[in-house]
Amino acid sequence: MTDIALSIASMALSGGVLGALLFYRQKQRKERAEATAAEIDNQSSINEEYRKVTEEWKRIAADTRDELGKAIKQLHEVRADCDKILQENVRLRISAETDKVRLCHVRNCSNREPYTGY
């Protein structure tokens, strides 16, 4: 009876050690696969976050470009208005200087242009 118990115990011990040796590589391969899957999940979440951030920055850059384009357009309009005002100012100054030259202090002068009779 002790022989049977001893043979069963030796089979259990040898089977356990043998089983551990046989399945050790498979267990390591499974653990590596799980670690790789976790790394891939982590990297994909990082990539997704990066994609979201870059899309947000692209949207902000596009909005800024649009606002800058509008501001430049307004600046050109203001500059065009200033140019018109400056041209009108120069025209009026020239007209005023011309009127000063034409000014006649003699009453009822026939050389006055246009003749007013004054």
Backbone as CSV, one residue per row, in Angstrom:
resi,resn,N_x,N_y,N_z,CA_x,CA_y,CA_z,C_x,C_y,C_z
1,MET,0.813,-1.177,0.000,0.000,0.000,0.000,0.870,1.258,0.000
2,THR,1.926,1.225,0.729,2.829,2.362,0.719,3.489,2.515,-0.640
3,ASP,3.649,1.369,-1.294,4.225,1.457,-2.632,3.278,2.202,-3.579
4,ILE,2.006,1.933,-3.431,1.026,2.586,-4.292,0.977,4.079,-3.975
5,ALA,0.945,4.409,-2.678,0.914,5.814,-2.278,2.178,6.514,-2.727
6,LEU,3.315,5.800,-2.585,4.591,6.387,-2.984,4.637,6.583,-4.505
7,SER,4.125,5.638,-5.265,4.126,5.778,-6.722,3.179,6.893,-7.168
8,ILE,2.029,7.036,-6.485,1.095,8.111,-6.824,1.716,9.473,-6.506
9,ALA,2.379,9.558,-5.352,3.022,10.814,-4.966,4.139,11.160,-5.928
10,SER,4.931,10.168,-6.326,6.020,10.445,-7.258,5.484,10.848,-8.621
11,MET,4.385,10.251,-9.055,3.780,10.627,-10.336,3.234,12.058,-10.277
12,ALA,2.621,12.376,-9.125,2.077,13.724,-8.986,3.204,14.740,-8.988
13,LEU,4.278,14.433,-8.254,5.409,15.360,-8.202,6.092,15.461,-9.559
14,SER,6.335,14.351,-10.180,7.023,14.397,-11.474,6.113,15.006,-12.536
15,GLY,4.838,14.737,-12.474,3.890,15.318,-13.427,3.771,16.811,-13.230
16,GLY,3.784,17.278,-11.992,3.702,18.711,-11.725,4.929,19.435,-12.212
17,VAL,6.097,18.893,-11.944,7.346,19.511,-12.400,7.437,19.410,-13.908
18,LEU,7.097,18.245,-14.418,7.133,18.063,-15.860,6.114,18.965,-16.559
19,GLY,4.922,19.079,-15.964,3.891,19.961,-16.521,4.327,21.420,-16.477
20,ALA,4.973,21.792,-15.365,5.457,23.168,-15.256,6.517,23.436,-16.307
21,LEU,7.406,22.482,-16.533,8.449,22.664,-17.547,7.862,22.692,-18.951
22,LEU,6.863,21.871,-19.201,6.268,21.824,-20.535,5.465,23.083,-20.859
23,PHE,4.767,23.605,-19.901,3.886,24.748,-20.148,4.502,26.101,-19.776
24,TYR,5.776,26.112,-19.356,6.425,27.364,-18.945,6.551,28.319,-20.128
25,ARG,7.007,27.815,-21.278,7.149,28.682,-22.451,5.803,29.204,-22.933
26,GLN,4.809,28.361,-22.898,3.477,28.787,-23.323,2.940,29.878,-22.396
27,LYS,3.205,29.744,-21.104,2.765,30.762,-20.143,3.503,32.073,-20.391
28,GLN,4.824,31.998,-20.647,5.592,33.212,-20.938,5.083,33.880,-22.217
29,ARG,4.804,33.079,-23.241,4.308,33.611,-24.504,2.965,34.311,-24.295
30,LYS,2.116,33.726,-23.475,0.810,34.329,-23.192,0.983,35.658,-22.453
31,GLU,1.890,35.691,-21.463,2.136,36.928,-20.711,2.707,38.011,-21.625
32,ARG,3.631,37.632,-22.522,4.186,38.611,-23.469,3.097,39.155,-24.396
33,ALA,2.232,38.251,-24.845,1.140,38.673,-25.725,0.204,39.633,-25.007
34,GLU,-0.090,39.361,-23.755,-0.950,40.259,-22.976,-0.270,41.605,-22.764
35,ALA,1.044,41.597,-22.482,1.784,42.850,-22.299,1.820,43.637,-23.611
36,THR,2.026,42.943,-24.725,2.046,43.614,-26.025,0.680,44.208,-26.345
37,ALA,-0.377,43.481,-26.042,-1.732,43.994,-26.280,-1.991,45.230,-25.430
38,ALA,-1.514,45.203,-24.187,-1.692,46.375,-23.325,-0.906,47.563,-23.867
39,GLU,0.317,47.328,-24.357,1.110,48.413,-24.942,0.436,48.971,-26.193
40,ILE,-0.119,48.086,-27.016,-0.808,48.533,-28.234,-2.030,49.373,-27.874
41,ASP,-2.784,48.944,-26.870,-3.944,49.723,-26.417,-3.506,51.087,-25.907
42,ASN,-2.424,51.103,-25.132,-1.908,52.355,-24.597,-1.457,53.272,-25.731
43,GLN,-0.725,52.714,-26.697,-0.245,53.523,-27.823,-1.408,54.029,-28.673
44,SER,-2.428,53.202,-28.857,-3.577,53.651,-29.656,-4.335,54.764,-28.937
45,SER,-4.424,54.700,-27.611,-5.082,55.791,-26.883,-4.242,57.065,-26.962
46,ILE,-2.918,56.920,-26.919,-2.042,58.088,-27.071,-2.208,58.676,-28.470
47,ASN,-2.254,57.810,-29.482,-2.438,58.284,-30.860,-3.782,58.984,-31.035
48,GLU,-4.808,58.457,-30.424,-6.135,59.081,-30.509,-6.125,60.469,-29.860
49,GLU,-5.480,60.573,-28.709,-5.384,61.875,-28.030,-4.588,62.853,-28.885
50,TYR,-3.499,62.381,-29.476,-2.685,63.230,-30.345,-3.501,63.700,-31.548
51,ARG,-4.290,62.795,-32.135,-5.132,63.163,-33.268,-6.135,64.239,-32.880
52,LYS,-6.749,64.083,-31.700,-7.714,65.083,-31.241,-7.050,66.438,-31.043
53,VAL,-5.867,66.417,-30.431,-5.154,67.678,-30.176,-4.750,68.341,-31.482
54,THR,-4.239,67.558,-32.436,-3.835,68.162,-33.705,-5.036,68.692,-34.480
55,GLU,-6.164,68.003,-34.419,-7.369,68.529,-35.080,-7.809,69.839,-34.439
56,GLU,-7.724,69.919,-33.125,-8.094,71.160,-32.433,-7.153,72.299,-32.833
57,TRP,-5.836,72.005,-32.891,-4.879,73.040,-33.282,-5.090,73.458,-34.731
58,LYS,-5.423,72.504,-35.597,-5.700,72.855,-36.990,-6.935,73.745,-37.078
59,ARG,-7.957,73.455,-36.287,-9.157,74.282,-36.290,-8.835,75.685,-35.783
60,ILE,-8.049,75.760,-34.708,-7.665,77.063,-34.158,-6.842,77.841,-35.183
61,ALA,-5.914,77.158,-35.859,-5.083,77.827,-36.863,-5.943,78.330,-38.024
62,ALA,-6.916,77.532,-38.450,-7.797,77.959,-39.543,-8.633,79.162,-39.121
63,ASP,-9.155,79.134,-37.890,-9.927,80.280,-37.396,-9.057,81.525,-37.323
64,THR,-7.832,81.364,-36.870,-6.915,82.497,-36.765,-6.591,83.042,-38.148
65,ARG,-6.376,82.144,-39.115,-6.116,82.601,-40.484,-7.312,83.366,-41.040
66,ASP,-8.518,82.885,-40.771,-9.718,83.580,-41.251,-9.828,84.963,-40.625
67,GLU,-9.600,85.030,-39.308,-9.670,86.322,-38.628,-8.581,87.258,-39.139
68,LEU,-7.388,86.720,-39.371,-6.297,87.534,-39.887,-6.620,88.041,-41.289
69,GLY,-7.227,87.183,-42.108,-7.622,87.610,-43.448,-8.649,88.729,-43.405
70,LYS,-9.616,88.604,-42.477,-10.615,89.667,-42.326,-9.965,90.960,-41.859
71,ALA,-9.030,90.849,-40.916,-8.353,92.049,-40.401,-7.526,92.710,-41.500
72,ILE,-6.857,91.916,-42.313,-6.068,92.480,-43.417,-6.983,93.160,-44.426
73,LYS,-8.118,92.556,-44.704,-9.078,93.160,-45.630,-9.566,94.504,-45.080
74,GLN,-9.906,94.541,-43.786,-10.337,95.796,-43.173,-9.209,96.828,-43.215
75,LEU,-7.978,96.383,-42.992,-6.836,97.298,-43.040,-6.692,97.897,-44.429
76,HIS,-6.848,97.081,-45.465,-6.759,97.604,-46.830,-7.889,98.600,-47.107
77,GLU,-9.073,98.306,-46.603,-10.186,99.234,-46.789,-9.912,100.560,-46.082
78,VAL,-9.398,100.492,-44.863,-9.088,101.718,-44.111,-7.991,102.498,-44.815
79,ARG,-6.977,101.784,-45.323,-5.900,102.472,-46.040,-6.432,103.131,-47.306
80,ALA,-7.336,102.461,-48.013,-7.923,103.050,-49.219,-8.718,104.304,-48.856
81,ASP,-9.483,104.238,-47.753,-10.230,105.424,-47.305,-9.278,106.554,-46.933
82,CYS,-8.181,106.209,-46.247,-7.198,107.240,-45.876,-6.581,107.861,-47.117
83,ASP,-6.283,107.027,-48.119,-5.724,107.563,-49.368,-6.704,108.524,-50.035
84,LYS,-7.983,108.160,-50.053,-8.988,109.054,-50.643,-9.064,110.362,-49.870
85,ILE,-9.047,110.265,-48.550,-9.116,111.475,-47.721,-7.880,112.346,-47.934
86,LEU,-6.697,111.706,-48.004,-5.472,112.478,-48.233,-5.493,113.131,-49.612
87,GLN,-5.978,112.436,-50.623,-6.077,113.025,-51.957,-7.033,114.211,-51.954
88,GLU,-8.149,114.052,-51.264,-9.108,115.160,-51.169,-8.488,116.335,-50.420
89,ASN,-7.731,116.036,-49.383,-7.065,117.086,-48.608,-6.066,117.837,-49.483
90,VAL,-5.283,117.098,-50.260,-4.315,117.744,-51.147,-5.047,118.585,-52.191
91,ARG,-6.120,118.043,-52.743,-6.883,118.798,-53.732,-7.422,120.094,-53.135
92,LEU,-7.947,120.005,-51.903,-8.481,121.209,-51.253,-7.372,122.206,-50.927
93,ARG,-6.204,121.715,-50.516,-5.084,122.640,-50.242,-4.650,123.360,-51.516
94,ILE,-4.573,122.610,-52.586,-4.198,123.230,-53.863,-5.256,124.245,-54.275
95,SER,-6.503,123.902,-54.104,-7.586,124.820,-54.439,-7.514,126.078,-53.570
96,ALA,-7.209,125.901,-52.280,-7.100,127.063,-51.390,-5.936,127.953,-51.791
97,GLU,-4.802,127.332,-52.145,-3.652,128.133,-52.572,-3.954,128.850,-53.889
98,THR,-4.659,128.174,-54.779,-5.036,128.799,-56.044,-5.971,129.976,-55.794
99,ASP,-6.905,129.801,-54.871,-7.827,130.894,-54.551,-7.092,132.068,-53.921
100,LYS,-6.059,131.798,-53.140,-5.282,132.888,-52.547,-4.584,133.704,-53.639
101,VAL,-4.081,132.978,-54.655,-3.400,133.677,-55.743,-4.401,134.499,-56.548
102,ARG,-5.585,133.985,-56.730,-6.607,134.663,-57.530,-7.302,135.777,-56.763
103,LEU,-7.086,135.825,-55.471,-7.804,136.791,-54.648,-7.476,138.213,-55.115
104,CYS,-8.506,138.930,-55.371,-8.339,140.299,-55.838,-8.950,141.228,-54.794
105,HIS,-8.190,142.176,-54.332,-8.674,143.080,-53.301,-9.330,144.335,-53.889
106,VAL,-9.372,144.427,-55.152,-9.970,145.593,-55.803,-11.450,145.322,-55.982
107,ARG,-12.287,146.333,-55.616,-13.726,146.166,-55.771,-14.118,146.268,-57.227
108,ASN,-15.050,145.387,-57.579,-15.601,145.344,-58.929,-14.500,145.150,-59.972
109,CYS,-13.618,144.197,-59.682,-12.484,143.904,-60.569,-12.982,143.037,-61.721
110,SER,-12.611,143.423,-62.941,-13.068,142.674,-64.105,-12.183,141.445,-64.360
111,ASN,-11.048,141.381,-63.704,-10.124,140.241,-63.895,-10.438,139.065,-62.967
112,ARG,-11.410,139.272,-62.084,-11.754,138.218,-61.144,-12.372,137.053,-61.877
113,GLU,-11.947,135.808,-61.517,-12.526,134.607,-62.115,-13.200,133.827,-61.038
114,PRO,-14.362,133.396,-61.144,-15.346,133.921,-62.073,-15.773,135.342,-61.667
115,TYR,-16.174,136.056,-62.611,-16.547,137.452,-62.353,-17.809,137.494,-61.533
116,THR,-17.757,138.152,-60.374,-18.904,138.175,-59.468,-19.568,139.535,-59.423
117,GLY,-18.906,140.558,-59.886,-19.477,141.889,-59.827,-19.231,142.547,-58.498
118,TYR,-18.508,141.946,-57.612,-18.252,142.544,-56.309,-17.026,143.376,-56.374
